[in-house]
Amino acid sequence: MSEANRRMILNLVLSNAGSHRGAWRHPSTKLEDIHDLHHFLRLARKAEAARLDSLFIADGLSIEVKAVQHGPIFGYEPLTLLSSIATVTERIGLIATVSTSFTEPYNLARGFASLDHISGGRAGWNMVTTGVDRTAANFGLEHLPSHAERYKKAREFAEVVLKLWGSWETDALVQDRASGVYADADKVHDIFHEGPYFSVRGALNIMRSPQGRPLLVQAGSSEEGKDLAAEYAELIFTIQRTFEEGQHFYADIKARTAKAGRSPDSLKVLPGLHVVVGATEAEAQEKARELRGLGSIERSLMSLSNMLGIDFSGYSLDDLFPKLPEPGEANAYQSFHKMVKAVVDQRPVTIREVLEKYWVGNGDLNIAGTAEQVADVMEHWFRNGAADGFNVMPQLNGDTDLFLDLVVPELQRRGLFPEAYAGRTLRENLGLEPVL
């Protein structure tokens, strides 16, 4: 795609109170909204009115009981919530995380095909492998399989899901009253998949979805994750803390996509963007300062343990951060592991320093400023080979409104983001090739 025709992609992460772990304690947060469906429906309608491309709901399949005292963990199951949102919106994309580690390809393919039909062609699947070891115990396992094993399974999982989504040809549905033929049996195909991890006969028990198949999204920056994205995904959500890291990742994933035999433009790179917006820079910085004082260090330590696969309960917060193995040797979230390792390998730092200085936003890009300042950073990354758009995570729910009311119009004024949807399906609106 030529630079003249290129435009930014904006995906909004829906959360209970905001992306900051202490957001629920901020005086601007309405506690009654945190688990209220209407809160999510209002944000979805407002995001669509602002013309955002898509909404995204992250997910996890376990909680640490002692962590619940520190704030909301996870809420509604994503496909259930997005199905409800689909009924009050018409154009905005609906993307959900579902792990390949703890479901079956047939169930997942059917669930997302159903959401695609309910929404009129706006569904997207964020395919991840679960990296929190404690989750295994909820599914009859003592420990997670190795990182390499999880990605081998994920690759076959994606292959099976794509076969199932393609098991109905585009014109298979006939509905001919006169002949009594509802669907052309010659155009509905069992897939007969046999592999190391899955045996699936097929076909899917729901017809082909409105946009051919739901959009494929991948979140993860390990070597295996990047290769999986390069082969299958159309969007990739990534953690990049600096512009230079963003440029390096962008060039790497585009090269991998080309090596996989696809156009580099067919995979869009969306770094995470944690944002605080203010009418003035001082106002935004003050909100950011308030949030830093509201985060629970105990909750952050539990999350850090889960993300790195290290039990920090026996450490003092003022102990030096332990030496981390190479990312390929860690059976946890390798992209996050790599980011933390880069920090702690630079110089000796305490566990408290890592939590207080680097943990905000899980290592993603953080901006606190006016709409113009936020747009400046986004434009710089977008125009200089570090991003095709952003996975926007307002740190407070009130900042979701400010981002939509102030930042999006500023991006539109600069010609970076469109003012109207191009079509009705998520693929049409992102300018992606249709799946026939």
Sine and cosine of phi, psi and omega as CSV:
sin_phi,cos_phi,sin_psi,cos_psi,sin_omega,cos_omega
0.00,0.00,0.74,-0.68,0.00,-1.00
-0.93,0.36,0.45,-0.90,0.00,-1.00
-0.87,0.50,-0.54,0.84,-0.02,-1.00
-0.91,0.41,-0.55,0.83,-0.03,-1.00
-1.00,-0.05,-0.09,1.00,-0.09,-1.00
-0.98,0.22,0.64,-0.77,0.07,-1.00
-0.64,-0.77,0.39,-0.92,-0.07,-1.00
-0.95,0.31,0.56,-0.83,0.10,-0.99
-0.96,-0.29,0.72,-0.69,0.01,-1.00
-0.83,-0.56,0.87,-0.49,0.07,-1.00
-0.91,-0.42,0.75,-0.66,-0.02,-1.00
-0.97,-0.26,0.80,-0.60,0.07,-1.00
-1.00,0.10,0.85,-0.52,0.07,-1.00
-1.00,0.07,0.76,-0.65,0.01,-1.00
-0.66,-0.75,0.25,-0.97,-0.04,-1.00
-0.88,0.47,-0.76,0.65,-0.11,-0.99
-0.77,-0.64,-0.31,0.95,-0.08,-1.00
0.60,-0.80,0.24,-0.97,-0.08,-1.00
-0.97,0.25,-0.34,0.94,0.02,-1.00
-0.98,0.22,0.66,-0.75,-0.07,-1.00
-0.91,0.41,-0.35,0.94,0.03,-1.00
-0.98,-0.18,0.14,0.99,-0.11,-0.99
-0.87,0.48,-0.55,0.83,-0.04,-1.00
-0.89,0.45,-0.39,0.92,-0.03,-1.00
-1.00,0.02,-0.17,0.99,-0.04,-1.00
-0.94,0.35,0.65,-0.76,-0.06,-1.00
-0.87,0.50,-0.36,0.93,0.00,-1.00
-0.98,0.19,-0.23,0.97,-0.04,-1.00
-0.99,0.17,0.78,-0.62,0.08,-1.00
-1.00,0.03,0.95,-0.30,-0.09,-1.00
-0.87,0.49,-0.50,0.87,-0.01,-1.00
-0.93,0.36,-0.27,0.96,-0.01,-1.00
-0.99,0.11,-0.36,0.93,-0.24,-0.97
-0.86,0.51,-0.60,0.80,0.00,-1.00
-0.87,-0.49,0.48,0.88,-0.02,-1.00
-0.97,-0.24,0.84,-0.54,0.01,-1.00
-0.81,0.58,-0.64,0.77,-0.08,-1.00
-0.90,0.43,-0.44,0.90,0.09,-1.00
-0.88,0.48,-0.72,0.69,0.00,-1.00
-0.93,0.36,-0.62,0.78,0.01,-1.00
-0.90,0.43,-0.63,0.77,0.02,-1.00
-0.90,0.44,-0.72,0.69,0.00,-1.00
-0.89,0.46,-0.63,0.77,-0.01,-1.00
-0.90,0.44,-0.70,0.71,0.00,-1.00
-0.90,0.43,-0.63,0.78,-0.01,-1.00
-0.93,0.36,-0.63,0.78,0.03,-1.00
-0.89,0.45,-0.62,0.79,0.04,-1.00
-0.93,0.37,-0.63,0.78,0.04,-1.00
-0.89,0.46,-0.50,0.87,0.05,-1.00
-0.99,0.13,-0.10,1.00,0.08,-1.00
0.98,0.19,0.37,0.93,0.05,-1.00
-0.87,0.49,0.48,-0.88,-0.06,-1.00
-0.95,0.32,-0.68,0.73,-0.14,-0.99
-0.37,-0.93,0.34,-0.94,0.14,-0.99
-0.93,-0.37,0.52,-0.85,-0.06,-1.00
-0.70,-0.71,0.70,-0.71,0.09,-1.00
-0.86,-0.51,0.88,-0.47,0.08,-1.00
-0.98,0.20,0.17,-0.98,-0.04,-1.00
-0.37,-0.93,0.36,-0.93,0.13,-0.99
-0.57,-0.82,0.30,-0.95,-0.14,-0.99
-0.87,-0.50,0.37,0.93,0.08,-1.00
-0.38,-0.92,0.36,-0.93,0.17,-0.99
-0.73,-0.68,0.42,-0.91,0.13,-0.99
-0.99,-0.12,0.90,-0.43,-0.18,-0.98
-0.82,0.58,-0.66,0.75,-0.04,-1.00
-0.95,0.32,-0.14,0.99,0.01,-1.00
-1.00,0.06,-0.29,0.96,-0.10,-1.00
-0.91,0.42,-0.39,0.92,0.01,-1.00
-0.93,0.36,-0.28,0.96,-0.10,-0.99
-0.99,-0.12,0.02,1.00,0.05,-1.00
0.66,-0.75,0.10,-0.99,-0.02,-1.00
-0.88,0.48,0.67,-0.75,0.03,-1.00
-0.99,-0.14,-1.00,0.10,0.12,-0.99
-0.82,-0.58,0.33,-0.94,-0.04,-1.00
-0.89,-0.46,-0.80,-0.60,-0.06,-1.00
-0.90,0.44,0.49,-0.87,0.13,-0.99
-0.89,0.46,0.76,-0.65,-0.21,-0.98
-0.85,0.52,-0.71,0.70,-0.05,-1.00
-0.91,0.41,-0.56,0.83,0.05,-1.00
-0.91,0.42,-0.74,0.67,-0.02,-1.00
-0.91,0.42,-0.69,0.73,-0.03,-1.00
-0.93,0.38,-0.50,0.86,0.08,-1.00
-0.90,0.43,-0.60,0.80,0.06,-1.00
-0.93,0.37,-0.69,0.73,0.02,-1.00
-0.88,0.47,-0.56,0.83,-0.01,-1.00
-0.86,0.51,-0.48,0.87,-0.07,-1.00
-0.98,0.18,-0.21,0.98,-0.01,-1.00
-0.89,-0.45,0.14,0.99,0.05,-1.00
-0.75,-0.66,0.23,-0.97,-0.05,-1.00
-0.77,-0.64,-0.45,0.89,-0.16,-0.99
-0.83,-0.55,-0.52,0.85,-0.16,-0.99
-0.95,0.32,0.65,-0.76,0.00,-1.00
-0.94,0.33,0.41,-0.91,-0.09,-1.00
-0.76,-0.66,0.96,-0.27,-0.12,-0.99
-0.90,-0.44,0.73,-0.68,-0.01,-1.00
-0.78,-0.63,0.55,-0.84,0.14,-0.99
-1.00,0.08,0.78,-0.62,0.22,-0.98
-0.67,-0.75,0.78,-0.62,-0.09,-1.00
-0.98,0.21,0.63,-0.78,0.11,-0.99
-0.98,0.22,-0.20,0.98,-0.08,-1.00
-0.98,0.19,-0.46,0.89,-0.16,-0.99
-0.70,-0.72,0.64,0.77,0.18,-0.98
-0.47,-0.88,0.01,-1.00,0.00,-1.00
-0.93,-0.38,0.56,-0.83,-0.04,-1.00
-0.83,0.56,-0.63,0.77,-0.05,-1.00
-0.91,0.42,-0.72,0.69,0.01,-1.00
-0.88,0.48,-0.69,0.73,-0.02,-1.00
-0.92,0.40,-0.72,0.70,-0.02,-1.00
-0.87,0.50,-0.66,0.75,0.01,-1.00
-0.92,0.39,-0.67,0.74,-0.01,-1.00
-0.88,0.47,-0.72,0.69,-0.01,-1.00
-0.96,0.28,-0.56,0.83,0.10,-1.00
-0.89,0.45,-0.62,0.79,0.04,-1.00
-0.90,0.44,-0.71,0.71,0.03,-1.00
-0.89,0.46,-0.60,0.80,0.02,-1.00
-0.90,0.44,-0.65,0.76,0.05,-1.00
-0.93,0.36,-0.71,0.70,-0.02,-1.00
-0.86,0.51,-0.61,0.79,-0.08,-1.00
-1.00,-0.04,-0.09,1.00,-0.04,-1.00
0.97,0.25,0.50,0.86,0.09,-1.00
0.99,-0.14,0.65,0.76,-0.08,-1.00
-0.82,-0.58,0.24,0.97,-0.11,-0.99
-1.00,0.04,0.52,-0.86,0.11,-0.99
-0.59,-0.81,0.63,-0.78,0.00,-1.00
-0.95,-0.30,0.86,-0.52,0.16,-0.99
-1.00,0.01,0.98,-0.22,-0.09,-1.00
-1.00,0.05,0.85,-0.52,-0.01,-1.00
-0.73,-0.68,0.31,-0.95,0.21,-0.98
-0.94,-0.34,0.69,-0.73,-0.04,-1.00
-0.94,0.35,0.75,-0.66,-0.02,-1.00
-0.91,-0.41,0.11,0.99,0.01,-1.00
-0.99,-0.13,0.91,-0.41,-0.14,-0.99
-0.88,0.48,-0.57,0.82,-0.05,-1.00
-0.90,0.44,-0.38,0.92,0.00,-1.00
-0.90,0.43,-0.50,0.87,-0.04,-1.00
-0.83,0.55,-0.58,0.81,-0.05,-1.00
-0.92,0.38,-0.32,0.95,0.05,-1.00
-0.98,0.18,-0.15,0.99,-0.07,-1.00
-0.77,-0.63,0.50,0.86,0.13,-0.99
0.98,0.21,0.25,0.97,0.01,-1.00
-0.91,-0.41,0.53,-0.85,0.05,-1.00
-0.98,0.21,-0.63,0.78,0.01,-1.00
-0.60,-0.80,0.32,-0.95,0.12,-0.99
-0.92,0.40,0.53,-0.85,0.24,-0.97
-0.87,0.49,0.25,-0.97,0.00,-1.00
-0.90,0.45,0.34,-0.94,0.02,-1.00
-0.84,0.55,-0.72,0.70,-0.01,-1.00
-0.89,0.46,-0.65,0.76,-0.01,-1.00
-0.92,0.40,-0.65,0.76,0.00,-1.00
-0.88,0.47,-0.60,0.80,-0.02,-1.00
-0.98,0.21,-0.50,0.87,0.13,-0.99
-0.89,0.46,-0.69,0.73,0.04,-1.00
-0.91,0.41,-0.65,0.76,-0.01,-1.00
-0.88,0.47,-0.62,0.79,-0.01,-1.00
-0.90,0.43,-0.71,0.71,0.03,-1.00
-0.93,0.36,-0.59,0.81,0.04,-1.00
-0.84,0.54,-0.76,0.65,0.01,-1.00
-0.88,0.48,-0.65,0.76,0.02,-1.00
-0.87,0.50,-0.69,0.73,-0.01,-1.00
-0.92,0.38,-0.69,0.72,-0.01,-1.00
-0.87,0.49,-0.68,0.74,0.02,-1.00
-0.90,0.44,-0.63,0.78,0.05,-1.00
-0.89,0.46,-0.68,0.73,-0.01,-1.00
-0.91,0.41,-0.69,0.73,0.03,-1.00
-0.90,0.45,-0.44,0.90,0.02,-1.00
-0.99,-0.10,0.12,0.99,-0.10,-0.99
-0.97,0.26,-0.30,0.96,0.15,-0.99
-0.97,-0.26,0.83,-0.56,0.10,-0.99
-0.94,0.35,0.33,-0.94,-0.11,-0.99
-0.84,0.55,-0.63,0.77,-0.07,-1.00
-0.96,-0.28,0.46,0.89,-0.04,-1.00
-0.94,0.33,-0.51,0.86,-0.03,-1.00
-0.98,0.18,0.89,-0.46,-0.11,-0.99
-0.97,-0.25,-0.78,0.62,0.00,-1.00
0.81,0.59,0.79,0.62,-0.02,-1.00
-0.99,-0.11,0.97,-0.24,-0.01,-1.00
-0.88,0.48,-0.66,0.75,-0.10,-0.99
-0.89,0.46,-0.71,0.71,-0.04,-1.00
-1.00,0.06,-0.28,0.96,-0.05,-1.00
0.98,0.18,0.23,0.97,0.00,-1.00
-0.99,-0.11,0.89,-0.45,0.02,-1.00
-1.00,0.08,-0.72,0.69,0.05,-1.00
-0.64,-0.77,0.55,-0.83,-0.03,-1.00
-0.98,0.22,0.95,-0.31,-0.06,-1.00
-0.88,0.47,-0.41,0.91,0.03,-1.00
-0.96,0.27,-0.19,0.98,-0.03,-1.00
-0.92,-0.40,0.26,0.97,0.12,-0.99
-0.84,-0.55,0.83,-0.56,-0.25,-0.97
-0.82,-0.57,0.80,-0.60,0.24,-0.97
-0.90,0.44,0.60,-0.80,-0.08,-1.00
-1.00,-0.06,-0.38,0.92,0.04,-1.00
0.74,0.67,0.79,0.61,0.01,-1.00
-1.00,0.10,0.77,-0.64,0.11,-0.99
-0.76,-0.65,0.87,-0.50,-0.01,-1.00
-0.56,-0.83,-0.04,-1.00,-0.03,-1.00
-0.88,0.48,-0.52,0.86,-0.09,-1.00
-0.93,-0.37,-0.45,0.89,-0.13,-0.99
-0.70,-0.72,0.60,-0.80,0.15,-0.99
-0.80,-0.60,0.93,-0.36,-0.12,-0.99
-0.72,-0.70,0.85,-0.52,0.03,-1.00
-0.98,0.19,-0.73,0.69,-0.08,-1.00
0.97,0.24,-0.15,-0.99,-0.10,0.99
-0.97,0.24,0.08,-1.00,0.07,-1.00
-0.93,0.36,0.58,-0.81,-0.04,-1.00
-1.00,-0.06,0.54,0.84,0.14,-0.99
-0.54,-0.84,0.64,-0.77,-0.11,-0.99
-0.92,0.40,0.19,-0.98,-0.03,-1.00
-0.81,0.59,0.63,-0.78,-0.12,-0.99
-0.99,0.16,0.33,-0.94,-0.14,-0.99
-0.84,0.54,-0.55,0.84,0.00,-1.00
-0.98,-0.21,0.45,0.89,-0.01,-1.00
1.00,0.07,-0.83,0.56,0.18,-0.98
-0.32,-0.95,0.40,-0.92,0.07,-1.00
-0.86,0.51,0.43,-0.90,0.03,-1.00
-0.91,0.40,0.59,-0.81,0.06,-1.00
-0.97,-0.24,0.79,-0.61,0.00,-1.00
-0.82,-0.57,0.55,-0.83,0.05,-1.00
-0.75,-0.66,0.64,-0.76,0.03,-1.00
-0.82,-0.57,0.90,-0.43,-0.02,-1.00
0.46,-0.89,0.62,-0.79,-0.10,-1.00
-0.83,-0.56,0.33,0.94,0.14,-0.99
-0.95,0.33,0.19,-0.98,0.02,-1.00
-0.87,0.50,-0.70,0.72,0.01,-1.00
-0.92,0.39,-0.61,0.79,0.01,-1.00
-0.90,0.43,-0.68,0.74,0.02,-1.00
-0.91,0.41,-0.62,0.79,0.03,-1.00
-0.92,0.38,-0.63,0.78,0.04,-1.00
-0.89,0.46,-0.70,0.72,0.02,-1.00
-0.89,0.45,-0.69,0.73,-0.03,-1.00
-0.88,0.48,-0.53,0.85,-0.04,-1.00
-0.99,0.11,-0.60,0.80,-0.18,-0.98
-0.87,-0.50,-0.57,0.82,-0.28,-0.96
-0.99,0.16,0.37,-0.93,0.10,-1.00
-0.93,-0.37,-0.38,0.92,0.18,-0.98
-0.77,-0.64,0.54,-0.84,0.15,-0.99
-0.76,-0.65,0.82,-0.57,0.10,-0.99
-1.00,0.00,0.75,-0.66,-0.11,-0.99
-0.65,-0.76,0.38,-0.93,0.05,-1.00
-0.97,-0.24,0.91,-0.41,0.04,-1.00
-0.69,-0.72,0.86,-0.51,-0.15,-0.99
-1.00,0.05,-0.49,0.87,-0.03,-1.00
-0.78,-0.63,0.32,-0.95,0.02,-1.00
-0.87,0.50,-0.67,0.74,-0.01,-1.00
-0.90,0.45,-0.66,0.75,0.06,-1.00
-0.90,0.44,-0.63,0.78,0.03,-1.00
-0.89,0.46,-0.69,0.72,0.03,-1.00
-0.88,0.48,-0.69,0.72,-0.03,-1.00
-0.89,0.45,-0.71,0.70,-0.01,-1.00
-0.90,0.45,-0.69,0.73,-0.04,-1.00
-0.86,0.51,-0.74,0.67,-0.01,-1.00
-0.90,0.43,-0.63,0.78,-0.03,-1.00
-0.91,0.42,-0.74,0.67,-0.08,-1.00
-0.95,0.32,-0.54,0.84,0.06,-1.00
-0.92,0.39,-0.63,0.78,0.03,-1.00
-0.91,0.41,-0.65,0.76,0.03,-1.00
-0.90,0.43,-0.62,0.79,0.01,-1.00
-0.90,0.43,-0.68,0.74,0.05,-1.00
-0.90,0.45,-0.65,0.76,0.01,-1.00
-0.90,0.44,-0.50,0.86,0.02,-1.00
-0.98,0.20,0.02,1.00,0.05,-1.00
1.00,0.03,0.30,0.95,0.00,-1.00
-0.89,-0.45,0.37,-0.93,0.11,-0.99
-0.92,0.39,0.71,-0.71,0.06,-1.00
-0.83,0.55,-0.47,0.88,0.02,-1.00
-0.94,0.33,-0.24,0.97,-0.06,-1.00
-0.98,0.20,-0.19,0.98,0.06,-1.00
-0.86,-0.50,0.89,-0.46,-0.06,-1.00
-0.99,-0.15,0.71,-0.71,-0.09,-1.00
-0.98,-0.19,0.86,-0.51,-0.03,-1.00
-0.83,-0.56,1.00,-0.10,0.10,-0.99
-0.92,0.40,0.48,-0.88,0.09,-1.00
-0.94,0.34,0.65,-0.76,-0.02,-1.00
-0.75,-0.66,0.97,-0.24,0.11,-0.99
-1.00,0.08,0.80,-0.60,-0.19,-0.98
-0.71,-0.70,0.65,-0.76,0.18,-0.98
-0.84,-0.55,0.81,-0.59,-0.08,-1.00
-0.91,-0.42,0.68,-0.74,0.07,-1.00
-0.69,-0.72,0.34,-0.94,0.08,-1.00
-0.90,0.43,-0.48,0.87,0.09,-1.00
-0.76,-0.65,0.30,-0.95,0.05,-1.00
-0.88,0.47,-0.64,0.77,-0.01,-1.00
-0.88,0.48,-0.65,0.76,0.01,-1.00
-0.90,0.43,-0.69,0.72,0.01,-1.00
-0.90,0.43,-0.69,0.72,0.00,-1.00
-0.90,0.43,-0.57,0.82,0.03,-1.00
-0.92,0.40,-0.66,0.75,0.07,-1.00
-0.89,0.46,-0.66,0.75,0.02,-1.00
-0.89,0.45,-0.64,0.77,0.03,-1.00
-0.90,0.43,-0.68,0.74,0.03,-1.00
-0.87,0.49,-0.68,0.73,-0.01,-1.00
-0.90,0.43,-0.64,0.76,0.01,-1.00
-0.86,0.51,-0.53,0.85,0.01,-1.00
-0.99,0.15,-0.14,0.99,-0.07,-1.00
-0.98,-0.21,-0.24,0.97,-0.02,-1.00
-0.95,0.32,0.64,-0.77,0.03,-1.00
-1.00,0.08,0.87,-0.50,0.00,-1.00
-0.93,0.36,-0.48,0.88,0.04,-1.00
-0.92,0.40,-0.70,0.71,0.03,-1.00
-0.89,0.45,-0.68,0.73,-0.01,-1.00
-0.88,0.47,-0.62,0.79,0.01,-1.00
-0.91,0.40,-0.64,0.77,0.06,-1.00
-0.89,0.46,-0.69,0.72,0.01,-1.00
-0.90,0.44,-0.66,0.75,0.02,-1.00
-0.88,0.48,-0.67,0.74,0.05,-1.00
-0.85,0.52,-0.72,0.69,-0.02,-1.00
-0.91,0.41,-0.67,0.74,-0.06,-1.00
-0.93,0.36,-0.56,0.83,-0.06,-1.00
-0.99,-0.14,-0.21,0.98,-0.05,-1.00
0.95,0.33,0.50,0.87,-0.01,-1.00
-0.84,-0.55,0.73,-0.68,0.05,-1.00
-1.00,0.07,0.96,-0.30,-0.02,-1.00
-1.00,-0.02,0.07,1.00,-0.10,-1.00
-0.90,0.44,-0.41,0.91,-0.01,-1.00
-1.00,0.01,0.01,1.00,-0.03,-1.00
-0.99,-0.16,0.42,-0.91,0.24,-0.97
-1.00,0.03,0.54,-0.84,0.02,-1.00
-0.87,0.49,-0.40,0.92,-0.02,-1.00
-0.99,-0.10,0.11,0.99,0.16,-0.99
-0.95,0.32,0.46,-0.89,0.12,-0.99
-0.90,0.43,0.59,-0.81,0.02,-1.00
-0.89,0.45,0.74,-0.67,-0.06,-1.00
-0.91,0.41,0.46,-0.89,0.05,-1.00
-0.91,0.42,0.74,-0.68,-0.02,-1.00
-0.99,-0.13,0.59,-0.81,0.09,-1.00
-0.94,0.35,0.13,-0.99,0.10,-0.99
-0.90,0.44,0.52,-0.86,-0.07,-1.00
-0.80,0.59,-0.62,0.79,-0.02,-1.00
-0.91,0.41,-0.29,0.96,0.00,-1.00
-1.00,-0.07,-0.08,1.00,-0.06,-1.00
-0.99,-0.12,0.72,-0.70,0.02,-1.00
-0.99,-0.17,0.87,0.50,-0.03,-1.00
-0.53,-0.85,-0.40,-0.92,0.02,-1.00
-0.98,0.22,0.97,-0.22,-0.18,-0.98
-0.94,0.35,-0.56,0.83,0.02,-1.00
-0.90,0.43,-0.65,0.76,0.04,-1.00
-0.93,0.36,-0.67,0.75,0.06,-1.00
-0.83,0.56,-0.70,0.71,-0.01,-1.00
-0.89,0.46,-0.65,0.76,0.00,-1.00
-0.91,0.42,-0.71,0.70,0.01,-1.00
-0.91,0.41,-0.65,0.76,0.00,-1.00
-0.87,0.49,-0.63,0.77,0.03,-1.00
-0.88,0.47,-0.56,0.83,0.01,-1.00
-0.96,0.29,-0.77,0.64,-0.14,-0.99
-0.98,0.21,-0.31,0.95,0.05,-1.00
-0.99,0.17,-0.27,0.96,-0.02,-1.00
-0.94,0.35,-0.66,0.75,-0.02,-1.00
-0.29,-0.96,0.32,-0.95,0.05,-1.00
-0.89,0.45,0.80,-0.60,0.05,-1.00
-0.71,-0.71,0.50,-0.87,0.03,-1.00
-0.99,0.11,0.28,-0.96,0.07,-1.00
-0.88,0.48,-0.63,0.78,0.02,-1.00
-0.88,0.48,-0.68,0.74,0.01,-1.00
-0.88,0.48,-0.69,0.72,0.00,-1.00
-0.88,0.47,-0.70,0.72,-0.03,-1.00
-0.91,0.41,-0.69,0.72,-0.11,-0.99
-0.99,0.15,-0.57,0.82,-0.11,-0.99
-1.00,-0.10,-0.57,0.82,-0.15,-0.99
-0.91,-0.42,-0.22,0.97,-0.13,-0.99
-0.98,0.18,-0.40,0.92,-0.01,-1.00
-0.83,0.56,0.85,-0.53,0.04,-1.00
0.98,0.21,0.23,0.97,0.06,-1.00
0.85,0.52,0.35,0.94,0.02,-1.00
0.99,-0.13,-0.05,1.00,0.00,-1.00
-0.96,0.29,0.17,-0.99,0.10,-1.00
-0.88,0.47,0.75,-0.66,0.01,-1.00
-0.86,-0.52,0.74,-0.67,0.05,-1.00
-0.73,-0.68,0.74,-0.67,0.16,-0.99
-0.79,-0.61,0.91,-0.43,-0.04,-1.00
-0.01,-1.00,-0.19,-0.98,0.05,-1.00
-0.97,0.26,0.17,-0.99,0.04,-1.00
-0.84,0.54,-0.66,0.75,0.00,-1.00
-0.91,0.42,-0.65,0.76,-0.01,-1.00
-0.93,0.37,-0.66,0.75,0.06,-1.00
-0.89,0.46,-0.71,0.70,0.00,-1.00
-0.90,0.44,-0.57,0.82,0.03,-1.00
-0.85,0.52,-0.73,0.68,-0.01,-1.00
-0.91,0.41,-0.69,0.72,-0.01,-1.00
-0.89,0.46,-0.67,0.74,0.01,-1.00
-0.90,0.43,-0.64,0.76,-0.01,-1.00
-0.88,0.47,-0.73,0.69,0.02,-1.00
-0.90,0.44,-0.67,0.74,-0.07,-1.00
-0.93,0.38,-0.67,0.74,-0.08,-1.00
-0.99,0.13,-0.18,0.98,-0.12,-0.99
-0.83,-0.56,0.60,0.80,0.19,-0.98
0.93,0.36,0.61,0.79,0.06,-1.00
-0.83,-0.56,-0.20,0.98,-0.05,-1.00
-0.28,-0.96,0.52,-0.85,0.21,-0.98
-0.99,-0.15,-0.15,0.99,-0.01,-1.00
0.16,-0.99,-0.32,-0.95,-0.10,-0.99
-0.59,-0.81,0.55,-0.84,0.15,-0.99
-1.00,-0.06,1.00,-0.08,-0.23,-0.97
-0.99,0.11,0.81,-0.59,-0.03,-1.00
-0.79,-0.61,1.00,0.07,0.06,-1.00
-0.86,0.52,0.71,-0.70,-0.08,-1.00
-0.96,0.27,-0.38,0.93,0.13,-0.99
-0.81,-0.59,0.53,-0.85,0.04,-1.00
-0.88,0.47,-0.53,0.85,0.08,-1.00
-0.89,0.47,-0.47,0.88,0.03,-1.00
-0.97,0.24,-0.32,0.95,0.16,-0.99
-0.87,0.49,-0.74,0.68,0.03,-1.00
-0.88,0.47,-0.67,0.74,-0.01,-1.00
-0.92,0.40,-0.62,0.78,0.03,-1.00
-0.89,0.46,-0.70,0.71,-0.02,-1.00
-0.94,0.35,-0.61,0.79,-0.06,-1.00
-0.98,0.18,-0.50,0.86,-0.15,-0.99
-0.89,-0.46,-0.74,0.67,-0.10,-1.00
-0.96,0.27,-0.72,0.69,-0.02,-1.00
-0.86,0.52,-0.73,0.68,0.06,-1.00
-0.87,0.49,-0.53,0.85,0.04,-1.00
-0.93,0.37,-0.64,0.77,0.05,-1.00
-0.91,0.41,-0.61,0.79,0.04,-1.00
-0.92,0.38,-0.64,0.77,0.03,-1.00
-0.87,0.49,-0.55,0.84,0.00,-1.00
-0.99,0.11,-0.02,1.00,0.00,-1.00
0.97,0.23,0.32,0.95,-0.04,-1.00
-1.00,-0.04,-0.38,0.93,-0.11,-0.99
-0.65,-0.76,0.70,-0.71,-0.09,-1.00
-0.96,0.29,0.35,-0.94,-0.01,-1.00
-0.99,-0.15,-0.15,0.99,-0.01,-1.00
-0.61,-0.79,0.46,-0.89,0.06,-1.00
-0.96,0.29,0.57,-0.82,-0.02,-1.00
-0.99,0.12,-0.40,0.92,-0.05,-1.00
-0.35,-0.94,-0.41,-0.91,-0.03,-1.00
-0.95,-0.32,-0.49,0.87,-0.02,-1.00
-1.00,-0.03,0.31,-0.95,0.03,-1.00
-0.89,0.46,-0.65,0.76,0.02,-1.00
-0.89,0.46,-0.69,0.73,0.01,-1.00
-0.88,0.48,-0.69,0.73,-0.07,-1.00
-0.94,0.33,-0.46,0.89,0.05,-1.00
-1.00,0.02,-0.08,1.00,-0.01,-1.00
0.96,0.29,0.43,0.90,-0.01,-1.00
-1.00,-0.01,0.46,-0.89,0.00,-1.00
-0.90,0.44,0.65,-0.76,0.04,-1.00
-0.92,0.40,0.46,-0.89,0.07,-1.00
-0.99,-0.16,0.90,-0.43,-0.08,-1.00
-0.99,-0.10,0.00,0.00,0.00,0.00
